[in-house]
Amino acid sequence: MIILAYLLTLVAAVVWTVRHRPVRPVRLVVLVVGVVLVGYVIKTTVWPLPAGAARLYLYAAAATLLAGLLIVVALARFARHRLAAADLFAPEPAADPRTAE
């Protein structure tokens, strides 16, 4: 399951890179190549599905990921107003250079 964390990190890096302009083509290409390579590794590791108990491990991992995703979506939906009111990500006011010691 750790390889899925790498894949999700790469996808998040691609999204962050695209949203924060200017986009450097080299960085974007490297990230997309990383997504493709990690996706290929996951595909060749999982497909074809193994026989016996190993198949159950994959199903258990998929169920765990799905449950985690549902929890995150539910918390985001029902606690959106609390997240918006939180000052965790609020920018700190800039220090006045005249009063800095």
N, C-alpha and C positions, 0 to 999 in steps of 0.2 A: 504494500500500500504506500510505501514511501515514494515509489516512483510516480504515483499519482500526485503526490505533493509537489514533486519537481515539475510535473506537467502543468499543474495549476499555477505554480509560481511563474513559469514561462509565459503562460497565457496572460496572467496579470501584468507581467512586464511588457508584453506587447500592447495591451490596452493602455497602460500608463504612458508608454512611449508615444502612442498615437494621440492621446488626449493632450499631452504637454508638448506644444509646438515650440520650436521647429523640430520636425522629425528628421533625424539623421538616417539616411538610407542604409548605411552600413550597420548601424545598431539594429534597425528593424529587420534587415536580412538575417543577421546572426540570430536574433530571437526567433524568427519564423523557422529557420533551419533547425534550431534547438527543439521547437515544438514538434516539427516533423520527425526528427530523430527519436525523441522520447516517445512520441506516439507510435512509431514503428516498433520500438522495443517493447512497449506494452502490448501491442497487437501480436507480435511473434511470441511473447511469453504466455499469453492467454489463449490464443487461437491456434489450433483446435482445442476445444475444452478437454482437459485431462479426464481420464476415467477414474472411477472410484471416489475415495475420500477427498482427493485433491479438488474435485469439482465442487464439493460442498464448501471447501475453504473459500473458493472464489465467490460462491453465492453468499456466504456469510460476510465477506468483505464488501460485496455490492450492497447488501442489506444495511450494513453499518454506515456506508457512505450515504445511502439514500436517507437513512434516519437522521444523520447529521445535517444533511441539506434541508430536510423538512423542518428541523428545529431552527436552523438559521433563518429560513424564510418566514417561519411563524413569528419568531422574535422580531424580525425586521418589520413585519406587517403590523403587529400589535403594539410594538413599543416605538413606533416611528416618532411620535411626538416627544417621547422621553429622550430619544437619540438626538433629535433636532435641538432640544433645549440644553443638552450637555455641553459644557464648555471645554471638553477634553481636546477638541481639535480647533478651538478658537485661536486665532493668532494672538500672540502676546504683543502688547503695545511696545513700540520701539522706545528704547531708552534715550533720554535727552543727553546728547554728548556734553552739554555744558554742566550737567550735574553729576556726570560720571567721575568717579575718583580714580 
